[in-house]
Amino acid sequence: MAFPSTIINTENHPFVGVIWPVIGSKGDEYKVEMTDKGFECDCPARVKCKHIKKIEKGFESGWHQDILVLYYIHN
């Protein structure tokens, strides 16, 4: 289930389909994926989880700009 972002418009975003590995509080690795409808996480939570919020926070702080530049250079 995708949870809409309050930080970024994910519809048709160049990162749709990108999967980020996120380490949980107990050391488990979860995968957060951007979709056109928001973000999905494979953790057991059924609400917008802290793993999704962590990725969203990265967009809010601007770290994604460097990745976006590399994406366009590579493609």
All heavy atoms as a GROMACS GRO file, in nm:
protein
  607
    1MET      N    1   0.084  -0.118   0.000
    1MET     CA    2   0.000   0.000   0.000
    1MET      C    3   0.089   0.125   0.000
    1MET      O    4   0.182   0.137   0.079
    1MET     CB    5  -0.089  -0.002   0.124
    1MET     CG    6  -0.165   0.124   0.144
    1MET     SD    7  -0.267   0.113   0.291
    1MET     CE    8  -0.389   0.232   0.250
    2ALA      N    9   0.060   0.215  -0.092
    2ALA     CA   10   0.138   0.338  -0.100
    2ALA      C   11   0.077   0.445  -0.009
    2ALA      O   12  -0.044   0.461  -0.002
    2ALA     CB   13   0.142   0.389  -0.243
    3PHE      N   14   0.165   0.515   0.059
    3PHE     CA   15   0.124   0.626   0.146
    3PHE      C   16   0.166   0.757   0.080
    3PHE      O   17   0.284   0.778   0.054
    3PHE     CB   18   0.189   0.612   0.284
    3PHE     CG   19   0.140   0.491   0.358
    3PHE    CD1   20   0.212   0.373   0.353
    3PHE    CD2   21   0.023   0.495   0.430
    3PHE    CE1   22   0.167   0.260   0.420
    3PHE    CE2   23  -0.023   0.383   0.498
    3PHE     CZ   24   0.048   0.266   0.492
    4PRO      N   25   0.070   0.844   0.051
    4PRO     CA   26   0.104   0.972  -0.012
    4PRO      C   27   0.203   1.052   0.071
    4PRO      O   28   0.200   1.047   0.194
    4PRO     CB   29  -0.031   1.045  -0.020
    4PRO     CG   30  -0.134   0.938  -0.008
    4PRO     CD   31  -0.072   0.831   0.077
    5SER      N   32   0.288   1.125   0.003
    5SER     CA   33   0.388   1.206   0.071
    5SER      C   34   0.332   1.345   0.098
    5SER      O   35   0.261   1.403   0.016
    5SER     CB   36   0.513   1.218  -0.015
    5SER     OG   37   0.606   1.304   0.046
    6THR      N   38   0.368   1.398   0.213
    6THR     CA   39   0.334   1.536   0.247
    6THR      C   40   0.452   1.628   0.214
    6THR      O   41   0.441   1.749   0.229
    6THR     CB   42   0.300   1.549   0.397
    6THR    OG1   43   0.411   1.500   0.473
    6THR    CG2   44   0.176   1.469   0.432
    7ILE      N   45   0.562   1.570   0.168
    7ILE     CA   46   0.685   1.645   0.142
    7ILE      C   47   0.708   1.668  -0.007
    7ILE      O   48   0.753   1.774  -0.048
    7ILE     CB   49   0.808   1.567   0.199
    7ILE    CG1   50   0.790   1.533   0.345
    7ILE    CG2   51   0.937   1.642   0.173
    7ILE    CD1   52   0.791   1.650   0.438
    8ILE      N   53   0.676   1.568  -0.089
    8ILE     CA   54   0.713   1.572  -0.230
    8ILE      C   55   0.600   1.513  -0.315
    8ILE      O   56   0.533   1.418  -0.273
    8ILE     CB   57   0.846   1.495  -0.252
    8ILE    CG1   58   0.892   1.505  -0.396
    8ILE    CG2   59   0.835   1.351  -0.209
    8ILE    CD1   60   1.031   1.452  -0.418
    9ASN      N   61   0.581   1.569  -0.433
    9ASN     CA   62   0.486   1.513  -0.528
    9ASN      C   63   0.557   1.398  -0.600
    9ASN      O   64   0.651   1.421  -0.676
    9ASN     CB   65   0.441   1.620  -0.626
    9ASN     CG   66   0.345   1.567  -0.730
    9ASN    OD1   67   0.302   1.452  -0.725
    9ASN    ND2   68   0.310   1.649  -0.825
   10THR      N   69   0.511   1.277  -0.578
   10THR     CA   70   0.578   1.161  -0.635
   10THR      C   71   0.526   1.123  -0.774
   10THR      O   72   0.591   1.046  -0.844
   10THR     CB   73   0.566   1.039  -0.542
   10THR    OG1   74   0.429   1.007  -0.524
   10THR    CG2   75   0.632   1.066  -0.408
   11GLU      N   76   0.413   1.177  -0.813
   11GLU     CA   77   0.356   1.141  -0.943
   11GLU      C   78   0.449   1.184  -1.055
   11GLU      O   79   0.489   1.301  -1.065
   11GLU     CB   80   0.219   1.206  -0.961
   11GLU     CG   81   0.148   1.155  -1.084
   11GLU     CD   82   0.005   1.204  -1.094
   11GLU    OE1   83  -0.042   1.277  -1.004
   11GLU    OE2   84  -0.059   1.170  -1.194
   12ASN      N   85   0.489   1.088  -1.138
   12ASN     CA   86   0.581   1.110  -1.250
   12ASN      C   87   0.718   1.162  -1.208
   12ASN      O   88   0.792   1.217  -1.290
   12ASN     CB   89   0.519   1.205  -1.354
   12ASN     CG   90   0.395   1.146  -1.417
   12ASN    OD1   91   0.392   1.029  -1.452
   12ASN    ND2   92   0.292   1.227  -1.428
   13HIS      N   93   0.754   1.144  -1.082
   13HIS     CA   94   0.886   1.187  -1.034
   13HIS      C   95   0.993   1.096  -1.095
   13HIS      O   96   0.970   0.977  -1.116
   13HIS     CB   97   0.890   1.177  -0.880
   13HIS     CG   98   1.007   1.245  -0.819
   13HIS    ND1   99   1.132   1.188  -0.815
   13HIS    CD2  100   1.019   1.367  -0.760
   13HIS    CE1  101   1.216   1.271  -0.756
   13HIS    NE2  102   1.149   1.380  -0.722
   14PRO      N  103   1.111   1.148  -1.125
   14PRO     CA  104   1.216   1.064  -1.184
   14PRO      C  105   1.261   0.949  -1.094
   14PRO      O  106   1.321   0.854  -1.142
   14PRO     CB  107   1.333   1.160  -1.208
   14PRO     CG  108   1.288   1.296  -1.171
   14PRO     CD  109   1.151   1.288  -1.116
   15PHE      N  110   1.233   0.957  -0.964
   15PHE     CA  111   1.273   0.850  -0.872
   15PHE      C  112   1.167   0.742  -0.853
   15PHE      O  113   1.185   0.651  -0.773
   15PHE     CB  114   1.309   0.907  -0.736
   15PHE     CG  115   1.440   0.981  -0.731
   15PHE    CD1  116   1.516   1.001  -0.844
   15PHE    CD2  117   1.486   1.032  -0.612
   15PHE    CE1  118   1.636   1.070  -0.839
   15PHE    CE2  119   1.607   1.102  -0.604
   15PHE     CZ  120   1.681   1.121  -0.718
   16VAL      N  121   1.054   0.751  -0.925
   16VAL     CA  122   0.954   0.646  -0.916
   16VAL      C  123   1.021   0.514  -0.954
   16VAL      O  124   1.089   0.505  -1.056
   16VAL     CB  125   0.832   0.675  -1.007
   16VAL    CG1  126   0.744   0.553  -1.022
   16VAL    CG2  127   0.751   0.792  -0.952
   17GLY      N  128   1.005   0.414  -0.870
   17GLY     CA  129   1.069   0.284  -0.891
   17GLY      C  130   1.199   0.266  -0.815
   17GLY      O  131   1.249   0.155  -0.802
   18VAL      N  132   1.254   0.376  -0.761
   18VAL     CA  133   1.377   0.366  -0.682
   18VAL      C  134   1.343   0.304  -0.546
   18VAL      O  135   1.241   0.335  -0.486
   18VAL     CB  136   1.443   0.504  -0.662
   18VAL    CG1  137   1.557   0.497  -0.562
   18VAL    CG2  138   1.491   0.559  -0.795
   19ILE      N  139   1.428   0.213  -0.502
   19ILE     CA  140   1.410   0.145  -0.374
   19ILE      C  141   1.529   0.179  -0.284
   19ILE      O  142   1.644   0.160  -0.324
   19ILE     CB  143   1.400  -0.007  -0.393
   19ILE    CG1  144   1.278  -0.039  -0.480
   19ILE    CG2  145   1.392  -0.078  -0.258
   19ILE    CD1  146   1.270  -0.185  -0.522
   20TRP      N  147   1.498   0.231  -0.165
   20TRP     CA  148   1.600   0.264  -0.067
   20TRP      C  149   1.602   0.159   0.043
   20TRP      O  150   1.497   0.127   0.099
   20TRP     CB  151   1.572   0.400  -0.002
   20TRP     CG  152   1.589   0.516  -0.091
   20TRP    CD1  153   1.702   0.589  -0.110
   20TRP    CD2  154   1.489   0.578  -0.173
   20TRP    NE1  155   1.679   0.692  -0.198
   20TRP    CE2  156   1.548   0.687  -0.240
   20TRP    CE3  157   1.354   0.551  -0.198
   20TRP    CZ2  158   1.479   0.768  -0.327
   20TRP    CZ3  159   1.285   0.632  -0.286
   20TRP    CH2  160   1.347   0.738  -0.349
   21PRO      N  161   1.720   0.107   0.079
   21PRO     CA  162   1.728   0.019   0.196
   21PRO      C  163   1.732   0.105   0.323
   21PRO      O  164   1.804   0.205   0.328
   21PRO     CB  165   1.860  -0.056   0.176
   21PRO     CG  166   1.943   0.037   0.092
   21PRO     CD  167   1.847   0.118   0.009
   22VAL      N  168   1.652   0.069   0.421
   22VAL     CA  169   1.647   0.142   0.548
   22VAL      C  170   1.662   0.041   0.660
   22VAL      O  171   1.592  -0.060   0.663
   22VAL     CB  172   1.514   0.220   0.564
   22VAL    CG1  173   1.511   0.292   0.696
   22VAL    CG2  174   1.494   0.316   0.449
   23ILE      N  175   1.756   0.067   0.750
   23ILE     CA  176   1.776  -0.021   0.865
   23ILE      C  177   1.681   0.020   0.976
   23ILE      O  178   1.677   0.135   1.018
   23ILE     CB  179   1.923  -0.014   0.916
   23ILE    CG1  180   2.020  -0.045   0.803
   23ILE    CG2  181   1.943  -0.108   1.035
   23ILE    CD1  182   2.005  -0.183   0.742
   24GLY      N  183   1.604  -0.078   1.026
   24GLY     CA  184   1.509  -0.054   1.134
   24GLY      C  185   1.577  -0.047   1.269
   24GLY      O  186   1.697  -0.074   1.283
   25SER      N  187   1.499  -0.016   1.370
   25SER     CA  188   1.553   0.002   1.506
   25SER      C  189   1.610  -0.127   1.565
   25SER      O  190   1.693  -0.122   1.655
   25SER     CB  191   1.444   0.058   1.598
   25SER     OG  192   1.333  -0.030   1.600
   26LYS      N  193   1.568  -0.243   1.513
   26LYS     CA  194   1.619  -0.371   1.564
   26LYS      C  195   1.722  -0.433   1.470
   26LYS      O  196   1.760  -0.548   1.485
   26LYS     CB  197   1.503  -0.467   1.586
   26LYS     CG  198   1.408  -0.418   1.694
   26LYS     CD  199   1.293  -0.513   1.714
   26LYS     CE  200   1.199  -0.452   1.818
   26LYS     NZ  201   1.070  -0.518   1.820
   27GLY      N  202   1.767  -0.354   1.371
   27GLY     CA  203   1.871  -0.400   1.280
   27GLY      C  204   1.819  -0.467   1.154
   27GLY      O  205   1.898  -0.506   1.068
   28ASP      N  206   1.688  -0.481   1.142
   28ASP     CA  207   1.632  -0.541   1.020
   28ASP      C  208   1.639  -0.440   0.905
   28ASP      O  209   1.628  -0.320   0.926
   28ASP     CB  210   1.485  -0.580   1.041
   28ASP     CG  211   1.469  -0.686   1.148
   28ASP    OD1  212   1.556  -0.775   1.158
   28ASP    OD2  213   1.370  -0.680   1.223
   29GLU      N  214   1.656  -0.493   0.783
   29GLU     CA  215   1.658  -0.404   0.666
   29GLU      C  216   1.523  -0.408   0.598
   29GLU      O  217   1.469  -0.514   0.569
   29GLU     CB  218   1.766  -0.447   0.567
   29GLU     CG  219   1.772  -0.352   0.447
   29GLU     CD  220   1.883  -0.387   0.349
   29GLU    OE1  221   2.000  -0.373   0.386
   29GLU    OE2  222   1.850  -0.426   0.237
   30TYR      N  223   1.469  -0.290   0.573
   30TYR     CA  224   1.342  -0.277   0.501
   30TYR      C  225   1.368  -0.200   0.374
   30TYR      O  226   1.466  -0.127   0.362
   30TYR     CB  227   1.239  -0.205   0.588
   30TYR     CG  228   1.209  -0.279   0.715
   30TYR    CD1  229   1.256  -0.232   0.838
   30TYR    CD2  230   1.136  -0.397   0.713
   30TYR    CE1  231   1.230  -0.302   0.954
   30TYR    CE2  232   1.110  -0.467   0.830
   30TYR     CZ  233   1.157  -0.419   0.950
   30TYR     OH  234   1.132  -0.487   1.066
   31LYS      N  235   1.278  -0.217   0.279
   31LYS     CA  236   1.292  -0.148   0.151
   31LYS      C  237   1.176  -0.050   0.134
   31LYS      O  238   1.060  -0.086   0.149
   31LYS     CB  239   1.293  -0.249   0.038
   31LYS     CG  240   1.417  -0.335   0.039
   31LYS     CD  241   1.410  -0.444  -0.066
   31LYS     CE  242   1.535  -0.526  -0.073
   31LYS     NZ  243   1.585  -0.578   0.049
   32VAL      N  244   1.212   0.075   0.104
   32VAL     CA  245   1.114   0.180   0.080
   32VAL      C  246   1.121   0.214  -0.068
   32VAL      O  247   1.228   0.245  -0.121
   32VAL     CB  248   1.141   0.305   0.166
   32VAL    CG1  249   1.046   0.417   0.129
   32VAL    CG2  250   1.132   0.271   0.314
   33GLU      N  251   1.007   0.209  -0.136
   33GLU     CA  252   1.001   0.237  -0.279
   33GLU      C  253   0.912   0.357  -0.307
   33GLU      O  254   0.804   0.370  -0.250
   33GLU     CB  255   0.946   0.117  -0.355
   33GLU     CG  256   0.936   0.139  -0.504
   33GLU     CD  257   0.887   0.019  -0.583
   33GLU    OE1  258   0.859  -0.085  -0.522
   33GLU    OE2  259   0.880   0.029  -0.706
   34MET      N  260   0.959   0.444  -0.396
   34MET     CA  261   0.875   0.555  -0.441
   34MET      C  262   0.787   0.505  -0.555
   34MET      O  263   0.836   0.442  -0.649
   34MET     CB  264   0.959   0.674  -0.489
   34MET     CG  265   0.871   0.791  -0.534
   34MET     SD  266   0.960   0.926  -0.613
   34MET     CE  267   1.035   1.005  -0.472
   35THR      N  268   0.659   0.535  -0.546
   35THR     CA  269   0.564   0.505  -0.653
   35THR      C  270   0.496   0.635  -0.695
   35THR      O  271   0.513   0.738  -0.629
   35THR     CB  272   0.457   0.404  -0.606
   35THR    OG1  273   0.368   0.469  -0.514
   35THR    CG2  274   0.520   0.281  -0.541
   36ASP      N  275   0.417   0.629  -0.799
   36ASP     CA  276   0.341   0.747  -0.841
   36ASP      C  277   0.243   0.793  -0.734
   36ASP      O  278   0.204   0.908  -0.732
   36ASP     CB  279   0.263   0.719  -0.970
   36ASP     CG  280   0.348   0.736  -1.095
   36ASP    OD1  281   0.434   0.826  -1.097
   36ASP    OD2  282   0.327   0.661  -1.191
   37LYS      N  283   0.204   0.702  -0.647
   37LYS     CA  284   0.104   0.734  -0.544
   37LYS      C  285   0.166   0.766  -0.408
   37LYS      O  286   0.094   0.791  -0.313
   37LYS     CB  287   0.006   0.619  -0.531
   37LYS     CG  288  -0.072   0.593  -0.659
   37LYS     CD  289  -0.182   0.495  -0.638
   37LYS     CE  290  -0.253   0.463  -0.765
   37LYS     NZ  291  -0.337   0.566  -0.817
   38GLY      N  292   0.298   0.761  -0.395
   38GLY     CA  293   0.364   0.791  -0.268
   38GLY      C  294   0.479   0.695  -0.243
   38GLY      O  295   0.556   0.665  -0.333
   39PHE      N  296   0.487   0.646  -0.119
   39PHE     CA  297   0.594   0.555  -0.080
   39PHE      C  298   0.535   0.426  -0.022
   39PHE      O  299   0.433   0.428   0.046
   39PHE     CB  300   0.684   0.619   0.026
   39PHE     CG  301   0.769   0.731  -0.026
   39PHE    CD1  302   0.725   0.862  -0.018
   39PHE    CD2  303   0.892   0.706  -0.084
   39PHE    CE1  304   0.802   0.968  -0.065
   39PHE    CE2  305   0.970   0.811  -0.133
   39PHE     CZ  306   0.925   0.941  -0.123
   40GLU      N  307   0.603   0.316  -0.050
   40GLU     CA  308   0.568   0.186   0.006
   40GLU      C  309   0.687   0.133   0.084
   40GLU      O  310   0.801   0.156   0.045
   40GLU     CB  311   0.532   0.087  -0.104
   40GLU     CG  312   0.410   0.124  -0.182
   40GLU     CD  313   0.374   0.021  -0.290
   40GLU    OE1  314   0.452  -0.075  -0.311
   40GLU    OE2  315   0.269   0.039  -0.353
   41CYS      N  316   0.659   0.060   0.192
   41CYS     CA  317   0.764  -0.004   0.272
   41CYS      C  318   0.724  -0.148   0.296
   41CYS      O  319   0.605  -0.177   0.315
   41CYS     CB  320   0.782   0.070   0.405
   41CYS     SG  321   0.919   0.003   0.505
   42ASP      N  322   0.822  -0.238   0.298
   42ASP     CA  323   0.791  -0.379   0.320
   42ASP      C  324   0.796  -0.420   0.467
   42ASP      O  325   0.791  -0.538   0.499
   42ASP     CB  326   0.880  -0.469   0.234
   42ASP     CG  327   1.028  -0.461   0.269
   42ASP    OD1  328   1.067  -0.380   0.356
   42ASP    OD2  329   1.107  -0.535   0.207
   43CYS      N  330   0.799  -0.323   0.557
   43CYS     CA  331   0.794  -0.355   0.700
   43CYS      C  332   0.651  -0.395   0.738
   43CYS      O  333   0.558  -0.374   0.661
   43CYS     CB  334   0.842  -0.237   0.786
   43CYS     SG  335   0.723  -0.103   0.803
   44PRO      N  336   0.631  -0.454   0.856
   44PRO     CA  337   0.498  -0.500   0.894
   44PRO      C  338   0.398  -0.391   0.932
   44PRO      O  339   0.279  -0.420   0.949
   44PRO     CB  340   0.523  -0.593   1.014
   44PRO     CG  341   0.660  -0.564   1.061
   44PRO     CD  342   0.734  -0.499   0.948
   45ALA      N  343   0.439  -0.267   0.940
   45ALA     CA  344   0.347  -0.159   0.980
   45ALA      C  345   0.237  -0.143   0.875
   45ALA      O  346   0.261  -0.159   0.756
   45ALA     CB  347   0.423  -0.028   0.996
   46ARG      N  348   0.119  -0.109   0.921
   46ARG     CA  349   0.006  -0.087   0.830
   46ARG      C  350  -0.034   0.060   0.822
   46ARG      O  351  -0.139   0.094   0.770
   46ARG     CB  352  -0.115  -0.172   0.873
   46ARG     CG  353  -0.089  -0.320   0.867
   46ARG     CD  354  -0.068  -0.364   0.722
   46ARG     NE  355   0.001  -0.492   0.715
   46ARG     CZ  356   0.107  -0.515   0.640
   46ARG    NH1  357   0.158  -0.420   0.567
   46ARG    NH2  358   0.162  -0.633   0.637
   47VAL      N  359   0.050   0.145   0.877
   47VAL     CA  360   0.034   0.290   0.870
   47VAL      C  361   0.163   0.345   0.810
   47VAL      O  362   0.259   0.273   0.791
   47VAL     CB  363   0.008   0.351   1.010
   47VAL    CG1  364  -0.123   0.301   1.066
   47VAL    CG2  365   0.122   0.321   1.105
   48LYS      N  366   0.165   0.475   0.783
   48LYS     CA  367   0.288   0.536   0.730
   48LYS      C  368   0.398   0.520   0.835
   48LYS      O  369   0.391   0.578   0.943
   48LYS     CB  370   0.265   0.683   0.699
   48LYS     CG  371   0.378   0.747   0.624
   48LYS     CD  372   0.343   0.891   0.594
   48LYS     CE  373   0.397   0.936   0.464
   48LYS     NZ  374   0.360   1.074   0.437
   49CYS      N  375   0.497   0.440   0.804
   49CYS     CA  376   0.599   0.401   0.902
   49CYS      C  377   0.714   0.502   0.909
   49CYS      O  378   0.729   0.590   0.825
   49CYS     CB  379   0.653   0.263   0.867
   49CYS     SG  380   0.741   0.259   0.709
   50LYS      N  381   0.798   0.481   1.010
   50LYS     CA  382   0.913   0.570   1.030
   50LYS      C  383   1.017   0.553   0.919
   50LYS      O  384   1.096   0.643   0.894
   50LYS     CB  385   0.975   0.546   1.168
   50LYS     CG  386   1.022   0.404   1.193
   50LYS     CD  387   1.066   0.387   1.337
   50LYS     CE  388   1.095   0.242   1.368
   50LYS     NZ  389   1.127   0.224   1.509
   51HIS      N  390   1.016   0.439   0.850
   51HIS     CA  391   1.112   0.416   0.742
   51HIS      C  392   1.078   0.507   0.623
   51HIS      O  393   1.167   0.568   0.563
   51HIS     CB  394   1.112   0.269   0.700
   51HIS     CG  395   1.118   0.177   0.817
   51HIS    ND1  396   1.012   0.095   0.851
   51HIS    CD2  397   1.212   0.157   0.911
   51HIS    CE1  398   1.044   0.027   0.960
   51HIS    NE2  399   1.164   0.064   0.999
   52ILE      N  400   0.949   0.517   0.592
   52ILE     CA  401   0.904   0.608   0.486
   52ILE      C  402   0.933   0.752   0.528
   52ILE      O  403   0.984   0.831   0.447
   52ILE     CB  404   0.754   0.588   0.458
   52ILE    CG1  405   0.730   0.454   0.389
   52ILE    CG2  406   0.699   0.704   0.372
   52ILE    CD1  407   0.585   0.417   0.371
   53LYS      N  408   0.904   0.784   0.651
   53LYS     CA  409   0.926   0.921   0.699
   53LYS      C  410   1.074   0.959   0.693
   53LYS      O  411   1.108   1.073   0.667
   53LYS     CB  412   0.871   0.936   0.841
   53LYS     CG  413   0.720   0.930   0.845
   53LYS     CD  414   0.668   0.933   0.987
   53LYS     CE  415   0.516   0.916   0.990
   53LYS     NZ  416   0.463   0.910   1.125
   54LYS      N  417   1.161   0.861   0.713
   54LYS     CA  418   1.306   0.887   0.706
   54LYS      C  419   1.345   0.925   0.563
   54LYS      O  420   1.422   1.019   0.542
   54LYS     CB  421   1.383   0.764   0.753
   54LYS     CG  422   1.532   0.782   0.752
   54LYS     CD  423   1.603   0.662   0.810
   54LYS     CE  424   1.752   0.686   0.818
   54LYS     NZ  425   1.823   0.573   0.879
   55ILE      N  426   1.292   0.854   0.465
   55ILE     CA  427   1.322   0.886   0.325
   55ILE      C  428   1.263   1.021   0.288
   55ILE      O  429   1.329   1.104   0.225
   55ILE     CB  430   1.270   0.775   0.231
   55ILE    CG1  431   1.340   0.641   0.261
   55ILE    CG2  432   1.287   0.816   0.086
   55ILE    CD1  433   1.491   0.642   0.244
   56GLU      N  434   1.141   1.047   0.332
   56GLU     CA  435   1.079   1.178   0.306
   56GLU      C  436   1.162   1.291   0.365
   56GLU      O  437   1.179   1.396   0.303
   56GLU     CB  438   0.939   1.184   0.366
   56GLU     CG  439   0.834   1.114   0.286
   56GLU     CD  440   0.696   1.135   0.344
   56GLU    OE1  441   0.679   1.120   0.467
   56GLU    OE2  442   0.606   1.166   0.267
   57LYS      N  443   1.214   1.269   0.484
   57LYS     CA  444   1.295   1.372   0.550
   57LYS      C  445   1.419   1.404   0.467
   57LYS      O  446   1.463   1.518   0.460
   57LYS     CB  447   1.334   1.326   0.690
   57LYS     CG  448   1.396   1.434   0.775
   57LYS     CD  449   1.406   1.387   0.920
   57LYS     CE  450   1.464   1.491   1.008
   57LYS     NZ  451   1.372   1.599   1.041
   58GLY      N  452   1.474   1.302   0.401
   58GLY     CA  453   1.588   1.324   0.312
   58GLY      C  454   1.552   1.416   0.196
   58GLY      O  455   1.631   1.502   0.158
   59PHE      N  456   1.433   1.401   0.143
   59PHE     CA  457   1.389   1.491   0.037
   59PHE      C  458   1.369   1.632   0.092
   59PHE      O  459   1.401   1.730   0.026
   59PHE     CB  460   1.259   1.441  -0.026
   59PHE     CG  461   1.282   1.334  -0.129
   59PHE    CD1  462   1.278   1.201  -0.093
   59PHE    CD2  463   1.310   1.368  -0.260
   59PHE    CE1  464   1.299   1.102  -0.187
   59PHE    CE2  465   1.332   1.270  -0.355
   59PHE     CZ  466   1.327   1.136  -0.318
   60GLU      N  467   1.317   1.641   0.211
   60GLU     CA  468   1.294   1.772   0.273
   60GLU      C  469   1.425   1.846   0.299
   60GLU      O  470   1.434   1.967   0.282
   60GLU     CB  471   1.217   1.752   0.404
   60GLU     CG  472   1.170   1.878   0.469
   60GLU     CD  473   1.084   1.851   0.590
   60GLU    OE1  474   1.122   1.767   0.674
   60GLU    OE2  475   0.978   1.912   0.600
   61SER      N  476   1.530   1.770   0.338
   61SER     CA  477   1.658   1.833   0.370
   61SER      C  478   1.743   1.862   0.247
   61SER      O  479   1.842   1.932   0.255
   61SER     CB  480   1.736   1.745   0.468
   61SER     OG  481   1.778   1.626   0.403
   62GLY      N  482   1.704   1.806   0.131
   62GLY     CA  483   1.774   1.837   0.008
   62GLY      C  484   1.880   1.737  -0.035
   62GLY      O  485   1.943   1.757  -0.138
   63TRP      N  486   1.901   1.626   0.038
   63TRP     CA  487   2.006   1.532  -0.002
   63TRP      C  488   1.978   1.472  -0.140
   63TRP      O  489   2.068   1.431  -0.210
   63TRP     CB  490   2.023   1.420   0.100
   63TRP     CG  491   1.902   1.333   0.119
   63TRP    CD1  492   1.812   1.342   0.220
   63TRP    CD2  493   1.855   1.225   0.037
   63TRP    NE1  494   1.714   1.248   0.206
   63TRP    CE2  495   1.738   1.175   0.095
   63TRP    CE3  496   1.902   1.166  -0.080
   63TRP    CZ2  497   1.666   1.069   0.039
   63TRP    CZ3  498   1.830   1.061  -0.136
   63TRP    CH2  499   1.714   1.014  -0.076
   64HIS      N  500   1.852   1.468  -0.180
   64HIS     CA  501   1.817   1.406  -0.308
   64HIS      C  502   1.870   1.485  -0.427
   64HIS      O  503   1.884   1.430  -0.535
   64HIS     CB  504   1.666   1.392  -0.318
   64HIS     CG  505   1.595   1.522  -0.337
   64HIS    ND1  506   1.582   1.613  -0.235
   64HIS    CD2  507   1.541   1.578  -0.447
   64HIS    CE1  508   1.519   1.720  -0.282
   64HIS    NE2  509   1.492   1.701  -0.408
   65GLN      N  510   1.902   1.613  -0.411
   65GLN     CA  511   1.949   1.693  -0.524
   65GLN      C  512   2.077   1.637  -0.584
   65GLN      O  513   2.092   1.632  -0.706
   65GLN     CB  514   1.970   1.839  -0.481
   65GLN     CG  515   1.842   1.910  -0.442
   65GLN     CD  516   1.742   1.920  -0.555
   65GLN    OE1  517   1.777   1.923  -0.672
   65GLN    NE2  518   1.615   1.925  -0.520
   66ASP      N  519   2.170   1.593  -0.500
   66ASP     CA  520   2.295   1.534  -0.549
   66ASP      C  521   2.269   1.406  -0.625
   66ASP      O  522   2.330   1.379  -0.728
   66ASP     CB  523   2.392   1.506  -0.434
   66ASP     CG  524   2.441   1.633  -0.366
   66ASP    OD1  525   2.441   1.739  -0.432
   66ASP    OD2  526   2.475   1.627  -0.248
   67ILE      N  527   2.176   1.325  -0.575
   67ILE     CA  528   2.143   1.199  -0.641
   67ILE      C  529   2.077   1.227  -0.776
   67ILE      O  530   2.105   1.162  -0.875
   67ILE     CB  531   2.051   1.113  -0.552
   67ILE    CG1  532   2.127   1.074  -0.425
   67ILE    CG2  533   2.002   0.990  -0.626
   67ILE    CD1  534   2.040   1.010  -0.320
   68LEU      N  535   1.989   1.327  -0.780
   68LEU     CA  536   1.921   1.362  -0.904
   68LEU      C  537   2.019   1.406  -1.011
   68LEU      O  538   2.009   1.366  -1.127
   68LEU     CB  539   1.818   1.472  -0.877
   68LEU     CG  540   1.717   1.502  -0.986
   68LEU    CD1  541   1.639   1.377  -1.023
   68LEU    CD2  542   1.624   1.612  -0.943
   69VAL      N  543   2.119   1.483  -0.976
   69VAL     CA  544   2.222   1.526  -1.070
   69VAL      C  545   2.295   1.404  -1.125
   69VAL      O  546   2.314   1.390  -1.246
   69VAL     CB  547   2.321   1.625  -1.005
   69VAL    CG1  548   2.443   1.646  -1.093
   69VAL    CG2  549   2.251   1.757  -0.976
   70LEU      N  550   2.334   1.311  -1.039
   70LEU     CA  551   2.404   1.190  -1.084
   70LEU      C  552   2.314   1.106  -1.175
   70LEU      O  553   2.360   1.048  -1.272
   70LEU     CB  554   2.449   1.107  -0.963
   70LEU     CG  555   2.560   1.168  -0.880
   70LEU    CD1  556   2.585   1.083  -0.756
   70LEU    CD2  557   2.687   1.183  -0.960
   71TYR      N  558   2.184   1.100  -1.142
   71TYR     CA  559   2.088   1.025  -1.223
   71TYR      C  560   2.086   1.078  -1.366
   71TYR      O  561   2.094   1.003  -1.461
   71TYR     CB  562   1.949   1.035  -1.159
   71TYR     CG  563   1.838   0.978  -1.245
   71TYR    CD1  564   1.810   0.842  -1.242
   71TYR    CD2  565   1.763   1.059  -1.328
   71TYR    CE1  566   1.709   0.789  -1.320
   71TYR    CE2  567   1.661   1.007  -1.406
   71TYR     CZ  568   1.634   0.872  -1.401
   71TYR     OH  569   1.535   0.820  -1.478
   72TYR      N  570   2.077   1.210  -1.381
   72TYR     CA  571   2.071   1.268  -1.514
   72TYR      C  572   2.204   1.256  -1.589
   72TYR      O  573   2.205   1.238  -1.710
   72TYR     CB  574   2.026   1.414  -1.507
   72TYR     CG  575   1.878   1.427  -1.483
   72TYR    CD1  576   1.830   1.489  -1.370
   72TYR    CD2  577   1.787   1.374  -1.573
   72TYR    CE1  578   1.692   1.498  -1.348
   72TYR    CE2  579   1.651   1.382  -1.553
   72TYR     CZ  580   1.604   1.446  -1.439
   72TYR     OH  581   1.469   1.455  -1.418
   73ILE      N  582   2.314   1.263  -1.518
   73ILE     CA  583   2.446   1.245  -1.583
   73ILE      C  584   2.459   1.101  -1.633
   73ILE      O  585   2.504   1.077  -1.744
   73ILE     CB  586   2.560   1.280  -1.485
   73ILE    CG1  587   2.562   1.431  -1.460
   73ILE    CG2  588   2.694   1.232  -1.539
   73ILE    CD1  589   2.658   1.473  -1.350
   74HIS      N  590   2.414   1.006  -1.552
   74HIS     CA  591   2.426   0.864  -1.587
   74HIS      C  592   2.335   0.828  -1.704
   74HIS      O  593   2.371   0.748  -1.788
   74HIS     CB  594   2.393   0.778  -1.464
   74HIS     CG  595   2.400   0.630  -1.491
   74HIS    ND1  596   2.516   0.568  -1.530
   74HIS    CD2  597   2.305   0.534  -1.487
   74HIS    CE1  598   2.491   0.439  -1.547
   74HIS    NE2  599   2.364   0.416  -1.522
   75ASN      N  600   2.215   0.882  -1.705
   75ASN     CA  601   2.118   0.846  -1.810
   75ASN      C  602   2.131   0.943  -1.923
   75ASN      O  603   2.084   0.949  -2.021
   75ASN     CB  604   1.977   0.845  -1.753
   75ASN     CG  605   1.961   0.727  -1.659
   75ASN    OD1  606   2.001   0.619  -1.690
   75ASN    ND2  607   1.904   0.751  -1.544
   0.00000   0.00000   0.00000
